[in-house]
Amino acid sequence: MMPDDTATPVLRQISVRAVMDVLLNSGATSRATLAKITGLSKQTMSEVIRVLESGGFVRVKGVTSGNVGRAAVIYEVDPSAGYVIGAELGVTSLRLSLANIVGDVIASAEEPSDDLSGTALVSALGRLAAELVTTAGIERQRVLIAAVAMPGVVEPDGGRLSLSPNLEGLGDVDVRTLLSAELGCAVVIENDINAAVIGESWNGCAVGIDEVAFVSLGTGIGLGALSGGRLIRGATGAAGEIGFLPIGGDPAADDSLKRGALESAIGRRGIRERYRGLGGAPTLSTADIFARAQTGEDAFAVTAVRETARTAALAMVAVHALLEPRKIVVGGIVGCLPGVVERIMSVIQILCSAS
């Protein structure tokens, strides 16, 4: 969000954004170097710097010294020029961080969301954001934009949420408008697994990898993938909904039609139902089931986890056959449990050796 967008000529806007991109990605830079990188003339660069300085977006950091010739003024983005909110609106928790315009995280907060649904989830996220901004001592109007990651796909026109059976009550409302009203700023919504693969590529275990897939095993099952460093979205934004792969159960069963066969089989609820169906205790959580399988003390848990790992491995093989990523990252509240990745890998090795 650049200063005076509506009043600034289009070419000027392009120039301003180009300079901001360099300063944000490369750090403090002289005017001459900015002109060289962006290809802008000295006169245009002087005008762009004037616009950015007057808008409070850049400031003088210092001057070069020790070089032959005139000293050059060094400019940097002013971290206090604006703030952004990054949030996750999830089935089990709400997570939120407040960062300045250069990406420094100022404060973070998290609280459970298990007992909330529908618009109550949105209201809770708004309350959490307001508390975080107030505690950080930031004026609310200085929060320029919020990016919210959530399950499912948000329709580009009506802003309604679809393909998110675990997040009930938001399918008939304009989620984007509601979030913008609650957070008090413009809102960008992204599928949570797409956001995860972008995060892993930016600052996680897939840095520098242009062909990468992120498979989330949790309450739901999802895929986010980059090809050539670009997010794969599909025609309507629903690419990656691998919970609907016809693996692990009858794809025509009622629950499969609602959640997908794969998700019904190895989502958190599916794992607990399999364990109970084998004769296990009905009160155990998914984490408890995997913990018992790790120790080998519970034969029902061992069987349930073994079947879960086999089905998950089949899904990974399908993902690799379709996308051929250089790396598959496994995450989610189930995928991050101890021993899960190792069990999946052992099944994949068997499948690969058999072929």
N, C-alpha and C positions, 0 to 999 in steps of 0.2 A: 504494500500500500504506500504509494509515493505521494508527496505533497502536491496539492492543487491539481489532481488528475483531470478534473473536469475543465479547468481553465488553461491547462498546459497543452500546446500543440502536440499532435501525435508523435512527430519526429523527436521533439524535446523529451517526451515521456520515454521513448525508446532509449535515448541517450542517457537519461537519468537512471533508468533501470540497469543499463549496461554497466555504468560506473558503480552502482550499488552492488551488483553481482560480483564485480572484481574485488571491491573492498570487503565484502562479506566473506568471500572465499580465500582471498589472498592476504588479508590483513592490511595494516597501514602501508600506504603507497603514495609516492609523490605524484604531482599533477602530470609531469612529463611521462612517467611510466604508465599512468592511467591512459593518457592519450595514445601511447604506443600500443598498449594492449587492446584498447577498444577501437582504435582507428579513427578517433575523433580529432578534429582540428584543435589547435591551441585555443582559438577563440571560443569554440563550442564547449571545450572542457572548462574554460574559465566561467562560462555562463552556467554550466551544470553544477559546478562546485558552489557557485553563488546560490543557486536554487536549493541545493542540499544543506548548505550552511544556514541559510535563512529559515529553512524548515526544521532545523534542529536535528537533522539526520546524520550529519558528519561534523567533525571538529578537527582542529589542528592538534596533532600529537607532538610535533617538534619539527626540527630541521635537520637535514643531513650535515655532517661535519667530517672533516678529514679528507675530502675529495678536492681535486683540482677544479676550479671554476666556482660559480655562484652556489651558495647553499640553497637546497631545495626544501620547500615546505612539505611535510609529510601529513597526510590526512588519514583519519580512521573513522569508522562508524561509531557514533555516540551510543553506547549500550543503553542509555536511558531514553533513547528516542521513542521507544515503544516496547510493548510487551506482547507475548503470545501465550495462549493456553494450549496445552496438549492434554487430551483426556481420553480415557477408555471407559465407555459405557458398556459394562459386561453383565453377564448373567449372575455371576457370583460376587463381583466387586466393582467399585467405582474407583478409578485412579486418575489423578490429575496433577499436572506440573505447570508451574508458571516460569517462563523463561524470558530473558530480555531479547532484544532484536538480534544480537550476535550469537544467541544460542546458549548463554549461561543460564543454568537452572537456578532460579531464585528460591523456590520452595515447592514442596510436593505434599500430597495428602492422599489417603486411601481409606475406604471404609467398605464394609460388606454390603451387598445389594440383594442377597438371597430372598429377603422378605418383600422386595419391592417389584412392581410390574407397571407396565404402561407409562402414563404421564408422570406417575410418582417417581420413576427412575430419572426422568428429565429434570424434575423439580429438585431432587436430591443432588444431582450433579450441579445444578445452578447454585444451590445453597453452599455446597462444598467449594465451588469456585469463588463465590463472594467472600467466604471466610478466609480463603487462601490469599486473595488479593488484599483484603483489609489487614490481615496479619503481616503481610509483606510491606505494608505502608505504601502501596501503589494506588494512584488515582485510577478509578475504574475506567475513565475515558481513555487512559493511556494503554489499555489492553485493546490492541487493534484487530486481532483475529483469533479464532480458536479452531483447532483441528481435533475432531472427535472420531475416534475409532470405535466401531461397533459391529456386531455380527450382522450378516445378511447384506442385502443390496438396497440402496436408497434410490428410488425412481428419480431421474433427473428433472422431470417436470413437476410432479405433484409432491415430491419429497417424502413419499410413503415408503415404509420398510417392508421388504419381502424376503422370502427364503431365510427366515430367522425364527423357526418354531420354538426355540428356547427363550426368546425374548417376546413375551406375549403382551398384547395391548397396544402395540405401536403400529399395527398394520393399516389402520384407518385414519391416521392423523398425519399432518405435515410435520415430520420430525425435524427437518431443517429449520423451519420457522419457529417451532417450539424451542429448540436449542438456542437459536439466535436471541430470542426474547429472554430466556433464562440467563444466558451468559453475557448479554448486553453488548454483543459485537457480532461481526460477520462470522459465519461458521462454514468450515469445510468438513464434509463427512467422508470417511474412508472405511471400507471394510477392514475389520480388525486384523485379519490374516494378511491382507495386502499391506497394511501398515507394518506388520511384523517383518515381512520379508524386506521391505524398504529399510527398516531399522537395522536388520542384520547386515544388509549390504552397506549401509552408511557407517555403522559404528558397532558391529557385532562380529560374529564368527564367519561372515561371508564377505568381508571387505575386499574390494578389488575383483570380485567374481561377477561376471556379467550374466552367466547362466546359472541360476540358483533357484531352488524351490524350498519353501517353508511349509512343512506339514504340521498342523496343530492337532493334537490329540487331547481333548478335554471334554467339557460338557457337549460341545459340538465337534465335528470333524471338518477341517477346512484346509485349503491350499492357497498359497500366494506364490507367484512365480515371476521371475525376471528373465527376459530373453533379450540379449543384446543390451542389457542394462535397463531395459524398459519394462514396466509392469504389463503383464498380460491381463487384459480386462474382458475380452470377448465382446460380442455384438451389443449386449445389453448390460454389461458390467458383472455378469454372473459367472465368469470364468473362475474356476477353482472351487466350486461347490462340490467337492469330491465325496461329501457325505452321501450323495445320491448315486454313487457308483454301485452297480448291482453285485456287491461283494459282501459276504458274511451273512446273508439271510435272503428271504424271499422278497424281491423288489416290488411285488404286487401286494404284499401284506399292508394292512391299514397303517401301521406305524411307519413302515418304509415309505409309503406314499406321502406321509407328512414330513418325516425327518430324513428319509433316505435309508437304504438298506445298510450301508456301511456305518452311518452314524448310529442307527438302531443297534448295531452289533457291538461297536467298540467305543461309543460315547460313554460318559460316566454312568448314565442310567442303564445302558445296555450291559456294562460290565457287572454292575450290582445285580441286575436281574439274572444274568447267567450264573453268577455265584450262588444266589438264592435258589435258582432252579436246580443246581447240583446238590443242594442240601445245606448250604452255608447259612450262617446267622444273618437274619434280615436287617440287623441294625448296623452292620459294618459299613464304613465309608470305602470309597475306591482306594484311597491311600492305605487304609488298614488291610484291604484285601491284598494289595501288592506287597505290603510289609510282611504279611503272613506267608505269601508265596516265596519271598526272599529267604526266609528262615526255613521253609519247608515244613513248618509245623502244622499246616492246614492243607490236606489233600484237595479239598474243594477249591481253595484259593490257587493252588498250583495249577490245577486244570483250567480254571477260569482265566488265569493270566497267560497260560500257554496258548489257549485258543485266541485270546485277544492279540497276542504277539504275532501269531500266524496270520490272522486276518489283516493286521496292520502291515505286515511284511508284504502281503499280496497287493495292498494299496500302494506301497512304496514302489514295488516292481511296475505297477501300472503307470504310476507317475513318471518313472524313469523311461518307460517305453514310449510314452507320449511326448515328453519334453526333453529327455536326455540332458538334464542339468549336470553341471560339473560337481554340484554339491547339493545334498538334501539336508536341510536343518530340521530337526524335530523339536517341537515345543508344545506349549499347552500345559494345563495343570496335571494331566495324566502323562503326557510325553516327558515331563521333567521329573517324574518320580524315579527314585533310585532303581536301576536295573532294567528300566523299560527299553531304552535304546539298545542295550546289550542283548536283550532277548530278541528284539526285532532283527538285529544284525545276524544273530545265530541262525534264524530261520532263513533270512536272505541268502546266507552262505550255502545252506542246504539246497535252496531252490536253484542257485547259480551252478552248484556242482552237479545237480541232477540234469541240468540242461547242457 
